[in-house]
Amino acid sequence: MLGIELVSPLGTRLPVSTHLLYRSQDPLLVEFLFHDLVQGPVAWVISRELLARGMLAPTGEGDVRVWPTGTGPEALLHLLLTPPGGSAHLVAPLRALEHWLLRTYQLVPAAQEAAALDLEGHLDRFLNGRC
């Protein structure tokens, strides 16, 4: 679990129970699984590359934007998620997220993502209505 917080419009931060998931069969994506006591788990999938680039400089457009602020142990990574009907501004400790992301690149290096993709499995699930 990672110490992610939801930032309210007034700047108040509320902890959000979050798990980060990475699957080597789908090496281009990372999944944030937010645990909402009312709605249950809410998943948000974003590009692993977008997350990595956002740790260095503002990046993204549309419904996902990522940018770093601060330095050292106090550095934060901001995620702005804007699905239809609302938005969520989340912050996470940049160093902890960076450490987690580094482990995903140790599992599947960027140069080997295409080889790790399970395209046949994805196609089979799609064609058989299991996606």
FENFENVEN-V91060 format. One record per backbone hydrogen bond with DSSP energy under -1.0 kcal/mol. NH is the residue of the N-H (numbers start at 1). CO is the residue of the C=O. Records with the same first field share a line. If there is no record, write none. Layout:
NH->CO + CO
//
This chain:
2->18
4->2
5->91
6->14
7->89
8->12
11->8
14->6
16->4
19->33
21->31
26->23
29->26
30->46
31->21
32->44
33->19
34->42
35->17
36->40
40->36
42->34
44->32
46->30
48->28
51->47
52->48
53->49
54->50
56->53
57->53
59->66
64->61
65->80
66->59
67->78
69->76
74->71
75->72
76->69
77->92
78->67
79->90
80->65
81->88
82->63
86->83
88->81
90->79
91->5
92->77
94->75
97->93
98->94
99->95
100->96
101->97
102->98
103->99
104->100
105->101
106->102
107->103
108->104
112->109
113->110
116->112
117->113
118->25
119->117
122->118
123->119
124->120
125->121
126->122
127->123
128->124
129->126
130->125
//
